[in-house]
Amino acid sequence: MPVRWETWSAFLITETVLCLTPGPAVLLVLSRALSRGALASIWSSLGILSGNAFTSFCRRPSLGAILLASYDLFAAVRWIGAAYLVWLG
């Protein structure tokens, strides 16, 4: 199936706008820099980067397919997630 230039153009424009728009992570780093200084913003950036790396690591081996194949593993992850949310609350 050939790729249409209209599709690529729309994708390129959308991605450019999304990349230039500050999201929650950028706003967090900016607010930490203004309220607590440069060092706090660096730690915030490192936290965001490590979170992104972790989610990327989980997606690589297709964690969704593994969890779908094993109900016990899915239940364990679900209970760990629930315990984490209780701990956060």
Residue frames as a rotation matrix with the C-alpha (Angstrom) as fourth column:
MET 1
0.582 0.813 0.000 0.00
0.813 -0.582 0.000 0.00
0.000 0.000 -1.000 0.00
PRO 2
-0.259 -0.728 0.635 1.62
0.675 -0.607 -0.420 3.27
0.691 0.320 0.649 -1.06
VAL 3
-0.248 0.073 -0.966 2.00
0.853 -0.456 -0.254 6.02
-0.459 -0.887 0.051 1.48
ARG 4
0.470 0.502 0.726 0.10
0.771 -0.634 -0.060 9.18
0.430 0.588 -0.685 0.68
TRP 5
-0.573 -0.751 0.327 1.90
0.544 -0.647 -0.534 12.51
0.613 -0.128 0.780 1.04
GLU 6
0.043 0.664 0.746 -1.18
-0.368 -0.684 0.630 14.04
0.929 -0.302 0.215 2.63
THR 7
0.856 0.261 -0.447 -0.96
0.242 0.562 0.791 11.51
0.458 -0.785 0.418 5.46
TRP 8
0.038 -0.938 -0.344 2.76
0.966 0.123 -0.227 12.15
0.255 -0.324 0.911 6.01
SER 9
-0.522 -0.206 0.828 2.25
0.183 -0.975 -0.127 15.91
0.833 0.086 0.546 5.90
ALA 10
0.476 0.772 0.421 -0.54
-0.350 -0.273 0.896 15.77
0.807 -0.574 0.140 8.48
PHE 11
0.753 -0.270 -0.601 1.60
0.605 0.643 0.469 13.52
0.260 -0.717 0.647 10.69
LEU 12
-0.288 -0.951 0.116 4.64
0.846 -0.309 -0.434 15.81
0.449 -0.027 0.893 10.40
ILE 13
-0.312 0.238 0.920 2.64
-0.167 -0.967 0.194 18.94
0.935 -0.093 0.341 11.22
THR 14
0.746 0.666 0.014 0.91
-0.171 0.171 0.970 17.28
0.644 -0.726 0.242 14.17
GLU 15
0.535 -0.618 -0.576 4.16
0.819 0.548 0.172 15.93
0.209 -0.563 0.799 15.62
THR 16
-0.465 -0.723 0.511 5.89
0.570 -0.686 -0.453 19.29
0.678 0.080 0.731 15.21
VAL 17
0.043 0.572 0.819 3.10
-0.417 -0.735 0.535 21.09
0.908 -0.364 0.207 17.07
LEU 18
0.900 0.338 -0.274 3.05
0.061 0.526 0.848 18.45
0.431 -0.780 0.453 19.82
CYS 19
0.197 -0.912 -0.361 6.83
0.923 0.297 -0.246 18.60
0.331 -0.285 0.900 20.25
LEU 20
-0.611 -0.448 0.653 6.79
0.307 -0.894 -0.326 22.38
0.730 0.002 0.684 20.57
THR 21
0.326 0.806 0.494 3.86
-0.345 -0.385 0.856 22.45
0.880 -0.449 0.152 23.00
PRO 22
-0.705 -0.598 0.382 4.94
-0.569 0.155 -0.807 22.28
0.424 -0.786 -0.450 26.64
GLY 23
0.131 0.726 -0.675 3.36
0.024 0.678 0.735 19.36
0.991 -0.113 0.071 28.40
PRO 24
0.941 0.323 0.105 3.06
-0.101 -0.026 0.994 18.42
0.324 -0.946 0.008 32.06
ALA 25
0.518 -0.813 -0.265 6.69
0.854 0.471 0.223 17.30
-0.056 -0.342 0.938 32.28
VAL 26
-0.306 -0.630 0.714 8.02
0.657 -0.683 -0.321 20.60
0.689 0.371 0.622 30.95
LEU 27
0.318 0.509 0.800 5.73
-0.236 -0.775 0.587 22.55
0.918 -0.376 -0.127 33.25
LEU 28
0.944 -0.030 -0.329 6.89
0.311 0.419 0.853 20.48
0.112 -0.908 0.405 36.24
VAL 29
0.076 -0.996 -0.040 10.57
0.994 0.078 -0.077 21.11
0.080 -0.034 0.996 35.49
LEU 30
-0.282 -0.136 0.950 9.91
0.336 -0.941 -0.035 24.81
0.899 0.309 0.311 34.91
SER 31
0.658 0.593 0.464 7.95
-0.228 -0.431 0.873 25.22
0.718 -0.680 -0.149 38.15
ARG 32
0.787 -0.447 -0.425 10.62
0.613 0.491 0.618 23.35
-0.068 -0.747 0.661 40.13
ALA 33
-0.203 -0.906 0.372 13.32
0.900 -0.322 -0.294 25.57
0.386 0.275 0.880 38.63
LEU 34
-0.120 0.212 0.970 11.43
0.013 -0.977 0.215 28.72
0.993 0.038 0.114 39.52
SER 35
0.767 0.545 0.339 10.47
-0.315 -0.141 0.939 27.64
0.559 -0.827 0.063 43.03
ARG 36
0.920 -0.361 0.150 13.47
0.039 0.467 0.883 25.62
-0.389 -0.807 0.444 44.20
GLY 37
0.228 -0.897 -0.378 16.33
-0.676 -0.425 0.602 26.33
-0.701 0.118 -0.704 41.82
ALA 38
0.141 -0.270 -0.953 18.29
-0.958 0.206 -0.200 24.67
0.250 0.941 -0.229 39.06
LEU 39
-0.841 -0.533 0.093 19.31
-0.537 0.802 -0.261 21.58
0.065 -0.269 -0.961 41.02
ALA 40
-0.363 0.799 0.480 15.69
-0.201 0.436 -0.877 20.66
-0.910 -0.415 0.003 41.75
SER 41
0.522 0.568 -0.636 14.83
-0.727 -0.094 -0.680 21.02
-0.446 0.818 0.364 38.06
ILE 42
-0.313 -0.706 -0.635 17.73
-0.881 0.466 -0.084 18.74
0.355 0.533 -0.768 37.12
TRP 43
-0.895 0.024 0.445 16.47
-0.234 0.824 -0.516 16.08
-0.379 -0.567 -0.732 39.55
SER 44
0.110 0.994 0.013 12.97
-0.364 0.052 -0.930 16.45
-0.925 0.098 0.368 38.12
SER 45
0.333 -0.063 -0.941 14.32
-0.943 -0.007 -0.333 16.00
0.014 0.998 -0.062 34.59
LEU 46
-0.721 -0.660 -0.212 16.24
-0.644 0.751 -0.150 12.90
0.258 0.028 -0.966 35.65
GLY 47
-0.597 0.591 0.542 13.10
-0.185 0.556 -0.810 11.49
-0.780 -0.584 -0.223 37.26
ILE 48
0.453 0.777 -0.436 11.08
-0.601 -0.094 -0.793 12.05
-0.658 0.622 0.425 34.10
LEU 49
0.033 -0.536 -0.843 13.80
-0.952 0.239 -0.189 10.50
0.303 0.809 -0.503 31.96
SER 50
-0.904 -0.365 0.223 14.06
-0.422 0.848 -0.320 7.43
-0.072 -0.384 -0.921 34.20
GLY 51
-0.168 0.925 0.341 10.28
-0.243 0.296 -0.924 7.02
-0.955 -0.238 0.175 34.12
ASN 52
0.530 0.309 -0.789 10.32
-0.810 -0.088 -0.579 7.19
-0.249 0.947 0.204 30.32
ALA 53
-0.424 -0.767 -0.482 13.16
-0.836 0.536 -0.116 4.67
0.347 0.354 -0.868 30.19
PHE 54
-0.780 0.174 0.601 11.27
-0.293 0.747 -0.597 2.30
-0.553 -0.642 -0.532 32.49
THR 55
0.290 0.956 0.039 8.09
-0.352 0.145 -0.925 2.42
-0.890 0.254 0.379 30.42
SER 56
0.353 -0.249 -0.902 10.12
-0.928 0.030 -0.371 1.93
0.120 0.968 -0.221 27.25
PHE 57
-0.746 -0.664 0.052 11.85
-0.660 0.725 -0.196 -1.06
0.093 -0.181 -0.979 28.85
CYS 58
-0.462 0.653 0.600 8.47
-0.197 0.584 -0.787 -2.56
-0.865 -0.482 -0.141 29.79
ARG 59
0.541 0.718 -0.437 7.13
-0.565 -0.074 -0.821 -2.14
-0.622 0.692 0.366 26.27
ARG 60
-0.219 -0.721 -0.658 10.10
-0.975 0.134 0.178 -3.73
-0.040 0.680 -0.732 24.55
PRO 61
-0.981 -0.183 0.064 9.39
-0.180 0.982 0.059 -7.36
-0.073 0.046 -0.996 25.49
SER 62
-0.406 0.907 -0.108 5.68
-0.361 -0.051 0.931 -6.70
0.840 0.417 0.348 24.98
LEU 63
-0.977 -0.002 0.212 4.65
-0.208 0.196 -0.958 -6.81
-0.040 -0.981 -0.192 28.59
GLY 64
-0.175 0.984 -0.043 1.01
-0.939 -0.180 -0.292 -6.71
-0.295 -0.010 0.955 27.52
ALA 65
0.232 0.225 -0.946 1.33
-0.663 0.748 0.015 -10.01
0.712 0.624 0.323 25.64
ILE 66
-0.716 -0.543 -0.439 3.09
-0.029 0.652 -0.758 -11.64
0.698 -0.530 -0.483 28.58
LEU 67
-0.832 0.454 0.318 0.41
-0.445 -0.207 -0.871 -10.46
-0.330 -0.867 0.374 31.01
LEU 68
0.098 0.899 -0.426 -2.31
-0.995 0.102 -0.014 -11.69
0.031 0.425 0.904 28.65
ALA 69
-0.038 -0.189 -0.981 -0.71
-0.398 0.904 -0.158 -15.12
0.917 0.385 -0.110 28.50
SER 70
-0.609 -0.262 -0.748 -0.40
0.519 0.582 -0.626 -15.51
0.600 -0.770 -0.219 32.27
TYR 71
0.405 0.849 0.339 -3.37
0.158 -0.430 0.889 -14.67
0.901 -0.306 -0.309 34.47
ASP 72
0.608 -0.220 -0.763 -1.31
0.794 0.191 0.577 -15.19
0.019 -0.957 0.291 37.64
LEU 73
-0.534 -0.846 -0.004 1.29
0.844 -0.533 0.068 -12.66
-0.059 0.033 0.998 36.52
PHE 74
-0.384 0.492 0.781 -1.48
0.233 -0.767 0.598 -10.23
0.893 0.411 0.180 35.57
ALA 75
0.689 0.677 -0.258 -3.10
0.382 -0.036 0.924 -10.62
0.616 -0.735 -0.283 38.99
ALA 76
0.181 -0.714 -0.677 0.26
0.962 -0.015 0.273 -10.02
-0.205 -0.700 0.684 40.70
VAL 77
-0.763 -0.464 0.450 0.88
0.582 -0.795 0.168 -6.83
0.280 0.391 0.877 38.71
ARG 78
0.010 0.867 0.499 -2.68
0.196 -0.491 0.849 -5.67
0.981 0.089 -0.175 39.41
TRP 79
0.759 0.286 -0.585 -2.31
0.587 0.087 0.805 -6.18
0.281 -0.954 -0.102 43.18
ILE 80
-0.243 -0.908 -0.342 1.10
0.944 -0.302 0.130 -4.51
-0.221 -0.291 0.931 43.22
GLY 81
-0.657 0.069 0.750 -0.41
0.375 -0.834 0.405 -1.55
0.654 0.548 0.522 41.39
ALA 82
0.448 0.887 0.111 -3.30
0.243 -0.240 0.940 -1.39
0.861 -0.394 -0.323 43.83
ALA 83
0.507 -0.339 -0.792 -0.93
0.857 0.098 0.506 -1.51
-0.094 -0.936 0.340 46.81
TYR 84
-0.616 -0.764 0.190 1.14
0.786 -0.614 0.078 1.28
0.057 0.197 0.979 45.26
LEU 85
-0.301 0.585 0.753 -1.95
0.168 -0.745 0.646 3.46
0.939 0.321 0.126 44.84
VAL 86
0.743 0.525 -0.415 -2.95
0.465 0.042 0.884 2.81
0.482 -0.850 -0.213 48.46
TRP 87
0.053 -0.826 -0.561 0.57
0.968 -0.095 0.232 3.76
-0.245 -0.555 0.795 49.55
LEU 88
-0.715 -0.289 0.637 0.37
0.522 -0.826 0.212 6.97
0.465 0.484 0.742 47.50
GLY 89
0.183 0.890 0.418 -3.00
0.154 -0.446 0.882 7.82
0.971 -0.097 -0.219 49.09
